[in-house]
Amino acid sequence: MRTEPLPIVGVELGARMESTALSVTERAYVPASPGERFNKVTYDAHHRRKRLVASEKVTAEYRVRHLERRSAPVRYKGGRRARWGAH
């Protein structure tokens, strides 16, 4: 279990003329009751990292830090389509 919040980035790519959504969320483990603490640090050799072991209950908390919806691209009127590299 991590002591520091884990950032999670999400992107929803819209279809051709739809909006795109971006989000940045944190996942943190917090004590279920005020005053409870993690009470033991162990080393996980398989994953090569420290793990916190709690005999008290903890809950996962998700915090949205940024949420954005980008508008669809502008559609131009005209009979001719532009091509890459065309002058």
MMTF fields as JSON, N, C-alpha, C and O atoms, coordinates in Angstrom:
{
  "mmtfVersion": "1.0.0",
  "mmtfProducer": "UNKNOWN",
  "numBonds": 347,
  "numAtoms": 348,
  "numGroups": 87,
  "numChains": 1,
  "numModels": 1,
  "chainsPerModel": [1],
  "groupsPerChain": [87],
  "chainIdList": ["A"],
  "bondAtomList": [4, 2, 8, 6, 12, 10, 16, 14, 20, 18, 24, 22, 28, 26, 32, 30, 36, 34, 40, 38, 44, 42, 48, 46, 52, 50, 56, 54, 60, 58, 64, 62, 68, 66, 72, 70, 76, 74, 80, 78, 84, 82, 88, 86, 92, 90, 96, 94, 100, 98, 104, 102, 108, 106, 112, 110, 116, 114, 120, 118, 124, 122, 128, 126, 132, 130, 136, 134, 140, 138, 144, 142, 148, 146, 152, 150, 156, 154, 160, 158, 164, 162, 168, 166, 172, 170, 176, 174, 180, 178, 184, 182, 188, 186, 192, 190, 196, 194, 200, 198, 204, 202, 208, 206, 212, 210, 216, 214, 220, 218, 224, 222, 228, 226, 232, 230, 236, 234, 240, 238, 244, 242, 248, 246, 252, 250, 256, 254, 260, 258, 264, 262, 268, 266, 272, 270, 276, 274, 280, 278, 284, 282, 288, 286, 292, 290, 296, 294, 300, 298, 304, 302, 308, 306, 312, 310, 316, 314, 320, 318, 324, 322, 328, 326, 332, 330, 336, 334, 340, 338, 344, 342],
  "bondOrderList": [1, 1, 1, 1, 1, 1, 1, 1, 1, 1, 1, 1, 1, 1, 1, 1, 1, 1, 1, 1, 1, 1, 1, 1, 1, 1, 1, 1, 1, 1, 1, 1, 1, 1, 1, 1, 1, 1, 1, 1, 1, 1, 1, 1, 1, 1, 1, 1, 1, 1, 1, 1, 1, 1, 1, 1, 1, 1, 1, 1, 1, 1, 1, 1, 1, 1, 1, 1, 1, 1, 1, 1, 1, 1, 1, 1, 1, 1, 1, 1, 1, 1, 1, 1, 1, 1],
  "groupList": [{"groupName": "MET", "atomNameList": ["N", "CA", "C", "O"], "elementList": ["N", "C", "C", "O"], "formalChargeList": [0, 0, 0, 0], "bondAtomList": [1, 0, 2, 1, 3, 2], "bondOrderList": [1, 1, 2], "singleLetterCode": "M", "chemCompType": "L-PEPTIDE LINKING"}, {"groupName": "ARG", "atomNameList": ["N", "CA", "C", "O"], "elementList": ["N", "C", "C", "O"], "formalChargeList": [0, 0, 0, 0], "bondAtomList": [1, 0, 2, 1, 3, 2], "bondOrderList": [1, 1, 2], "singleLetterCode": "R", "chemCompType": "L-PEPTIDE LINKING"}, {"groupName": "THR", "atomNameList": ["N", "CA", "C", "O"], "elementList": ["N", "C", "C", "O"], "formalChargeList": [0, 0, 0, 0], "bondAtomList": [1, 0, 2, 1, 3, 2], "bondOrderList": [1, 1, 2], "singleLetterCode": "T", "chemCompType": "L-PEPTIDE LINKING"}, {"groupName": "GLU", "atomNameList": ["N", "CA", "C", "O"], "elementList": ["N", "C", "C", "O"], "formalChargeList": [0, 0, 0, 0], "bondAtomList": [1, 0, 2, 1, 3, 2], "bondOrderList": [1, 1, 2], "singleLetterCode": "E", "chemCompType": "L-PEPTIDE LINKING"}, {"groupName": "PRO", "atomNameList": ["N", "CA", "C", "O"], "elementList": ["N", "C", "C", "O"], "formalChargeList": [0, 0, 0, 0], "bondAtomList": [1, 0, 2, 1, 3, 2], "bondOrderList": [1, 1, 2], "singleLetterCode": "P", "chemCompType": "L-PEPTIDE LINKING"}, {"groupName": "LEU", "atomNameList": ["N", "CA", "C", "O"], "elementList": ["N", "C", "C", "O"], "formalChargeList": [0, 0, 0, 0], "bondAtomList": [1, 0, 2, 1, 3, 2], "bondOrderList": [1, 1, 2], "singleLetterCode": "L", "chemCompType": "L-PEPTIDE LINKING"}, {"groupName": "ILE", "atomNameList": ["N", "CA", "C", "O"], "elementList": ["N", "C", "C", "O"], "formalChargeList": [0, 0, 0, 0], "bondAtomList": [1, 0, 2, 1, 3, 2], "bondOrderList": [1, 1, 2], "singleLetterCode": "I", "chemCompType": "L-PEPTIDE LINKING"}, {"groupName": "VAL", "atomNameList": ["N", "CA", "C", "O"], "elementList": ["N", "C", "C", "O"], "formalChargeList": [0, 0, 0, 0], "bondAtomList": [1, 0, 2, 1, 3, 2], "bondOrderList": [1, 1, 2], "singleLetterCode": "V", "chemCompType": "L-PEPTIDE LINKING"}, {"groupName": "GLY", "atomNameList": ["N", "CA", "C", "O"], "elementList": ["N", "C", "C", "O"], "formalChargeList": [0, 0, 0, 0], "bondAtomList": [1, 0, 2, 1, 3, 2], "bondOrderList": [1, 1, 2], "singleLetterCode": "G", "chemCompType": "PEPTIDE LINKING"}, {"groupName": "ALA", "atomNameList": ["N", "CA", "C", "O"], "elementList": ["N", "C", "C", "O"], "formalChargeList": [0, 0, 0, 0], "bondAtomList": [1, 0, 2, 1, 3, 2], "bondOrderList": [1, 1, 2], "singleLetterCode": "A", "chemCompType": "L-PEPTIDE LINKING"}, {"groupName": "SER", "atomNameList": ["N", "CA", "C", "O"], "elementList": ["N", "C", "C", "O"], "formalChargeList": [0, 0, 0, 0], "bondAtomList": [1, 0, 2, 1, 3, 2], "bondOrderList": [1, 1, 2], "singleLetterCode": "S", "chemCompType": "L-PEPTIDE LINKING"}, {"groupName": "TYR", "atomNameList": ["N", "CA", "C", "O"], "elementList": ["N", "C", "C", "O"], "formalChargeList": [0, 0, 0, 0], "bondAtomList": [1, 0, 2, 1, 3, 2], "bondOrderList": [1, 1, 2], "singleLetterCode": "Y", "chemCompType": "L-PEPTIDE LINKING"}, {"groupName": "PHE", "atomNameList": ["N", "CA", "C", "O"], "elementList": ["N", "C", "C", "O"], "formalChargeList": [0, 0, 0, 0], "bondAtomList": [1, 0, 2, 1, 3, 2], "bondOrderList": [1, 1, 2], "singleLetterCode": "F", "chemCompType": "L-PEPTIDE LINKING"}, {"groupName": "ASN", "atomNameList": ["N", "CA", "C", "O"], "elementList": ["N", "C", "C", "O"], "formalChargeList": [0, 0, 0, 0], "bondAtomList": [1, 0, 2, 1, 3, 2], "bondOrderList": [1, 1, 2], "singleLetterCode": "N", "chemCompType": "L-PEPTIDE LINKING"}, {"groupName": "LYS", "atomNameList": ["N", "CA", "C", "O"], "elementList": ["N", "C", "C", "O"], "formalChargeList": [0, 0, 0, 0], "bondAtomList": [1, 0, 2, 1, 3, 2], "bondOrderList": [1, 1, 2], "singleLetterCode": "K", "chemCompType": "L-PEPTIDE LINKING"}, {"groupName": "ASP", "atomNameList": ["N", "CA", "C", "O"], "elementList": ["N", "C", "C", "O"], "formalChargeList": [0, 0, 0, 0], "bondAtomList": [1, 0, 2, 1, 3, 2], "bondOrderList": [1, 1, 2], "singleLetterCode": "D", "chemCompType": "L-PEPTIDE LINKING"}, {"groupName": "HIS", "atomNameList": ["N", "CA", "C", "O"], "elementList": ["N", "C", "C", "O"], "formalChargeList": [0, 0, 0, 0], "bondAtomList": [1, 0, 2, 1, 3, 2], "bondOrderList": [1, 1, 2], "singleLetterCode": "H", "chemCompType": "L-PEPTIDE LINKING"}, {"groupName": "TRP", "atomNameList": ["N", "CA", "C", "O"], "elementList": ["N", "C", "C", "O"], "formalChargeList": [0, 0, 0, 0], "bondAtomList": [1, 0, 2, 1, 3, 2], "bondOrderList": [1, 1, 2], "singleLetterCode": "W", "chemCompType": "L-PEPTIDE LINKING"}],
  "groupTypeList": [0, 1, 2, 3, 4, 5, 4, 6, 7, 8, 7, 3, 5, 8, 9, 1, 0, 3, 10, 2, 9, 5, 10, 7, 2, 3, 1, 9, 11, 7, 4, 9, 10, 4, 8, 3, 1, 12, 13, 14, 7, 2, 11, 15, 9, 16, 16, 1, 1, 14, 1, 5, 7, 9, 10, 3, 14, 7, 2, 9, 3, 11, 1, 7, 1, 16, 5, 3, 1, 1, 10, 9, 4, 7, 1, 11, 14, 8, 8, 1, 1, 9, 1, 17, 8, 9, 16],
  "groupIdList": [1, 2, 3, 4, 5, 6, 7, 8, 9, 10, 11, 12, 13, 14, 15, 16, 17, 18, 19, 20, 21, 22, 23, 24, 25, 26, 27, 28, 29, 30, 31, 32, 33, 34, 35, 36, 37, 38, 39, 40, 41, 42, 43, 44, 45, 46, 47, 48, 49, 50, 51, 52, 53, 54, 55, 56, 57, 58, 59, 60, 61, 62, 63, 64, 65, 66, 67, 68, 69, 70, 71, 72, 73, 74, 75, 76, 77, 78, 79, 80, 81, 82, 83, 84, 85, 86, 87],
  "secStructList": [7, 7, 1, 1, 7, 3, 3, 3, 3, 3, 3, 3, 7, 7, 7, 6, 6, 1, 7, 3, 3, 3, 3, 3, 3, 3, 3, 3, 3, 3, 3, 1, 1, 6, 6, 7, 7, 7, 7, 3, 3, 3, 3, 3, 6, 6, 6, 6, 3, 3, 3, 3, 3, 7, 1, 1, 7, 3, 3, 3, 3, 3, 3, 3, 3, 3, 3, 3, 3, 3, 7, 7, 7, 7, 7, 7, 7, 7, 1, 7, 7, 7, 7, 6, 6, 7, 7],
  "xCoordList": [0.845, 0.0, 0.891, 1.923, 0.504, 1.307, 0.953, -0.201, 1.951, 1.675, 1.357, 0.526, 1.994, 1.738, 0.643, 0.476, -0.101, -1.174, -0.627, 0.457, -1.385, -1.029, -1.791, -3.022, -1.083, -1.794, -2.317, -1.634, -3.531, -4.156, -4.615, -5.372, -4.158, -4.535, -5.468, -5.17, -6.589, -7.558, -7.849, -7.952, -7.981, -8.303, -9.397, -9.281, -10.442, -11.502, -11.465, -11.833, -11.018, -10.931, -12.281, -12.775, -12.858, -14.154, -14.009, -12.91, -15.133, -15.144, -14.792, -14.459, -14.867, -14.387, -14.906, -14.117, -16.168, -16.722, -17.235, -18.122, -16.69, -17.085, -15.983, -14.833, -16.345, -15.383, -14.437, -14.724, -13.307, -12.336, -12.324, -12.384, -12.246, -12.234, -10.897, -10.343, -10.384, -9.136, -9.421, -10.182, -8.806, -8.962, -7.663, -6.918, -7.402, -6.281, -6.886, -7.504, -6.699, -7.278, -6.17, -5.214, -6.281, -5.35, -6.085, -7.249, -5.383, -5.909, -5.033, -3.813, -5.648, -4.918, -5.619, -6.844, -4.84, -5.402, -5.382, -4.335, -6.524, -6.643, -7.246, -7.993, -6.92, -7.499, -9.021, -9.571, -9.688, -11.145, -11.682, -12.791, -10.898, -11.289, -10.151, -8.988, -10.455, -9.383, -8.471, -8.935, -7.184, -6.223, -5.622, -4.632, -6.173, -5.598, -4.389, -4.342, -3.429, -2.197, -1.782, -2.2, -0.938, -0.3, 0.692, 1.371, 0.787, 1.616, 2.804, 3.566, 2.995, 4.112, 4.534, 3.691, 5.851, 6.39, 7.096, 7.969, 6.739, 7.392, 7.998, 7.647, 8.908, 9.523, 9.0, 9.106, 8.438, 7.907, 9.013, 9.244, 9.693, 10.813, 10.355, 11.094, 9.163, 8.65, 8.484, 8.848, 7.931, 7.72, 8.824, 8.812, 9.771, 10.924, 10.499, 10.957, 9.631, 9.209, 8.711, 8.4, 8.645, 8.128, 6.608, 5.99, 6.018, 4.563, 4.206, 4.896, 3.127, 2.615, 1.52, 0.623, 1.607, 0.601, -0.172, 0.415, -1.47, -2.304, -3.216, -3.906, -3.213, -4.175, -5.496, -6.539, -5.44, -6.647, -7.227, -6.517, -8.494, -9.132, -8.725, -8.653, -8.463, -8.194, -9.151, -9.656, -9.392, -10.264, -9.524, -8.655, -9.875, -9.308, -10.138, -11.368, -9.448, -10.113, -9.63, -8.425, -10.557, -10.219, -10.509, -11.607, -9.505, -9.632, -9.412, -8.339, -10.422, -10.295, -9.574, -10.075, -8.401, -7.585, -7.779, -7.602, -8.139, -8.349, -9.338, -9.252, -10.275, -11.258, -11.495, -11.777, -11.38, -11.473, -12.127, -11.868, -12.969, -13.568, -13.112, -13.35, -12.459, -11.979, -13.034, -13.602, -13.295, -14.333, -13.882, -12.692, -14.855, -14.586, -13.846, -13.96, -13.099, -12.393, -13.379, -14.523, -12.906, -13.744, -13.867, -12.877, -15.082, -15.308, -15.457, -16.324, -14.626, -14.645, -15.55, -15.59, -16.265, -17.117, -16.282, -15.379, -16.59, -15.864, -15.881, -16.039, -15.721, -15.806, -14.513, -14.535, -13.375, -12.094, -11.53, -11.543, -11.038, -10.418, -8.929, -8.294, -8.371, -6.912, -6.197, -6.703, -5.032, -4.207, -2.875, -2.402, -2.287, -0.991, 0.048, 0.11, 0.844, 1.925, 1.467, 2.293, 0.185, -0.307, -0.091, -0.233, 0.254, 0.475, -0.588, -0.576],
  "yCoordList": [-1.173, 0.0, 1.238, 1.266, 2.227, 3.446, 4.44, 4.536, 5.172, 6.23, 7.533, 8.307, 7.789, 9.019, 8.768, 7.638, 9.806, 9.623, 9.16, 9.568, 8.31, 7.803, 8.609, 8.603, 9.309, 10.062, 9.131, 8.194, 9.4, 8.63, 9.627, 10.549, 9.446, 10.334, 9.573, 8.449, 10.182, 9.558, 10.441, 11.661, 9.828, 10.55, 9.784, 8.577, 10.475, 9.901, 10.62, 11.791, 9.911, 10.504, 10.365, 9.258, 11.488, 11.472, 11.042, 11.021, 10.702, 10.366, 11.629, 12.661, 11.539, 12.601, 13.986, 14.93, 14.14, 15.461, 15.569, 16.375, 14.773, 14.806, 15.405, 15.508, 15.793, 16.378, 15.326, 14.129, 15.794, 14.951, 15.368, 16.56, 14.412, 14.708, 14.294, 13.254, 15.119, 14.857, 14.919, 15.772, 14.008, 14.073, 13.671, 12.829, 14.284, 13.907, 13.642, 14.521, 12.425, 11.987, 11.403, 10.832, 11.537, 10.916, 9.834, 9.993, 8.731, 7.707, 7.714, 7.577, 7.871, 7.869, 6.934, 6.811, 6.282, 5.439, 6.231, 6.719, 6.351, 7.123, 6.224, 5.296, 6.499, 5.708, 5.824, 6.888, 4.73, 4.722, 5.577, 6.106, 5.708, 6.536, 7.496, 7.158, 8.677, 9.608, 8.994, 8.328, 9.225, 8.744, 7.389, 7.016, 6.633, 5.33, 5.522, 6.462, 4.638, 4.761, 3.393, 2.353, 3.429, 2.199, 1.805, 2.668, 0.528, 0.158, -0.726, -1.079, -1.099, -1.967, -1.747, -1.646, -1.672, -1.556, -2.861, -3.291, -3.498, -4.733, -4.509, -3.553, -5.391, -5.312, -6.461, -7.625, -6.132, -7.122, -7.422, -6.631, -8.548, -8.894, -9.176, -8.912, -9.703, -10.021, -8.751, -8.732, -7.689, -6.436, -5.408, -4.318, -5.759, -4.918, -3.536, -2.513, -3.525, -2.253, -2.46, -3.575, -1.347, -1.377, -1.392, -0.799, -2.081, -2.105, -1.752, -2.134, -1.025, -0.706, -1.704, -1.968, -2.249, -3.192, -2.513, -1.997, -2.519, -1.872, -2.909, -3.656, -2.945, -3.811, -3.061, -3.669, -1.722, -0.918, -0.835, -1.065, -0.511, -0.393, 0.916, 1.964, 0.835, 2.02, 2.013, 0.964, 3.188, 3.301, 4.011, 4.849, 3.67, 4.354, 5.601, 5.558, 6.706, 7.973, 8.488, 8.553, 8.849, 9.365, 10.855, 11.292, 11.637, 13.093, 13.576, 13.376, 14.207, 14.742, 16.08, 17.018, 16.166, 17.381, 18.266, 19.481, 17.668, 18.449, 17.7, 16.482, 18.442, 17.861, 18.866, 20.035, 18.411, 19.333, 18.644, 17.472, 19.379, 18.88, 19.809, 21.016, 19.226, 19.991, 19.926, 18.865, 21.052, 21.087, 20.34, 20.122, 19.961, 19.247, 20.177, 21.397, 19.627, 20.478, 21.249, 20.838, 22.374, 23.201, 22.536, 22.11, 22.458, 21.86, 22.99, 23.851, 22.99, 24.035, 23.645, 22.486, 24.62, 24.376, 24.555, 25.39, 23.778, 23.889, 22.56, 21.513, 22.599, 21.383, 20.602, 19.404, 21.248, 20.58, 20.207, 21.021, 18.991, 18.558, 18.793, 18.548, 19.264, 19.487, 18.161, 17.262, 18.038, 16.857, 17.261, 18.385, 16.321, 16.59, 16.796, 16.029, 17.812, 18.069, 18.789, 19.106, 19.055, 19.754, 21.241, 21.774, 21.923, 23.383, 24.102, 25.331],
  "zCoordList": [0.0, 0.0, 0.0, 0.671, -0.73, -0.861, 0.234, 0.651, 0.691, 1.662, 0.942, 1.416, -0.181, -0.922, -1.962, -2.419, -2.337, -3.32, -4.672, -5.089, -5.342, -6.658, -7.713, -7.709, -8.623, -9.653, -10.745, -11.157, -11.204, -12.279, -13.333, -13.029, -14.577, -15.672, -16.599, -17.002, -16.934, -17.818, -19.019, -18.891, -20.174, -21.41, -22.133, -22.35, -22.501, -23.318, -24.651, -24.75, -25.672, -27.002, -27.688, -27.904, -28.02, -28.681, -30.134, -30.687, -30.735, -32.165, -32.957, -32.375, -34.263, -35.136, -34.767, -34.715, -34.518, -34.209, -32.771, -32.493, -31.864, -30.459, -29.605, -30.032, -28.411, -27.479, -26.918, -26.95, -26.406, -25.718, -24.253, -23.953, -23.344, -21.91, -21.306, -21.659, -20.39, -19.669, -18.178, -17.72, -17.416, -15.963, -15.281, -15.782, -14.135, -13.275, -11.897, -11.298, -11.411, -10.15, -9.283, -9.808, -7.982, -7.031, -6.253, -5.885, -6.012, -5.1, -3.857, -3.948, -2.713, -1.444, -0.475, -0.49, 0.362, 1.412, 2.709, 3.136, 3.318, 4.555, 5.63, 5.32, 6.901, 7.98, 7.978, 7.695, 8.293, 8.325, 9.467, 9.386, 10.522, 11.664, 11.976, 11.755, 12.481, 12.86, 13.922, 14.848, 13.775, 14.763, 14.456, 15.085, 13.519, 13.184, 12.271, 11.477, 12.388, 11.618, 11.09, 11.598, 10.047, 9.595, 10.677, 11.233, 10.984, 12.124, 11.785, 12.684, 10.518, 10.201, 8.746, 7.854, 8.519, 7.172, 6.843, 7.596, 5.737, 5.303, 3.927, 3.235, 3.533, 2.221, 1.371, 1.756, 0.219, -0.715, -1.728, -2.643, -1.575, -2.452, -3.873, -4.821, -4.037, -5.378, -6.222, -7.398, -5.615, -6.331, -6.064, -6.634, -5.2, -4.854, -4.359, -4.868, -3.376, -2.803, -1.382, -0.964, -0.649, 0.71, 0.667, -0.217, 1.639, 1.776, 3.213, 4.158, 3.35, 4.682, 5.03, 4.23, 6.224, 6.687, 7.806, 8.758, 7.685, 8.69, 9.33, 8.637, 10.623, 11.298, 11.467, 11.709, 11.337, 11.371, 9.962, 8.983, 9.858, 8.558, 7.886, 8.527, 6.596, 5.795, 4.608, 4.208, 4.055, 2.893, 1.766, 2.008, 0.545, -0.616, -0.873, -0.881, -1.08, -1.341, -2.695, -2.942, -3.562, -4.887, -4.916, -4.571, -5.336, -5.367, -6.797, -7.365, -7.375, -8.734, -8.639, -8.02, -9.253, -9.203, -10.431, -10.354, -11.553, -12.777, -13.66, -13.815, -14.233, -15.136, -16.249, -15.988, -17.488, -18.619, -19.804, -20.079, -20.493, -21.734, -22.849, -22.812, -23.83, -24.981, -26.072, -26.331, -26.706, -27.734, -28.985, -29.213, -29.773, -31.022, -31.983, -31.864, -32.923, -33.885, -34.759, -34.949, -35.282, -36.138, -37.501, -38.096, -37.975, -39.291, -40.303, -40.152, -41.321, -42.33, -43.487, -43.9, -43.997, -45.156, -46.414, -46.466, -47.396, -48.65, -49.357, -48.729, -50.649, -51.434, -51.483, -51.764, -51.215, -51.345, -49.985, -49.062, -49.853, -48.601, -48.657, -49.683, -47.569, -47.519, -47.344, -46.673, -47.94, -47.798, -47.158, -47.327, -46.423, -45.821, -46.913, -47.874, -46.764, -47.718, -48.975, -49.832, -49.109, -50.307, -50.147, -49.046, -51.233, -51.177, -51.95, -52.022]
}
